[in-house]
Amino acid sequence: MNQIEGHLLWAAEVEEARRQAARFAEELPWLTTAQREEVERVYRADRIAVSRATLVRICDRAAELRTEYEARYRWLRARCVALAAVAVVSGAGTAIAAVLTRG
């Protein structure tokens, strides 16, 4: 499902690049048809390259954050387990002491 969503988002990005390239070329009415097509092609290619680079940076940062969060989660889990163990041992020690002092 994620792959389909990614594909659709990328297709929308490519379509937006095409629309912006056409809008840009419309601002240059003196271009011949061949020149207009070339300007649109170059603009579109540049926009797609920028989008791709941005997505790569985002993916790389997401992977870094995932690694950081997983490490932090492991540390917090170990700390909670240690505190729970201390609480259990402390409670058991108190109970044993109470039984021994009665006896």
Secondary structure, DSSP 8 states (H G I E B T S, - for coil): -HHHHHHHHHHHHHHHHHHHHHHHHHT-TTS-HHHHHHHHHHHHHHHHHHHHHHHHHHHHHHHHHHHHHHHHHHHHHHHHHHHHHHHHHHHHHHHHHHHHHH-
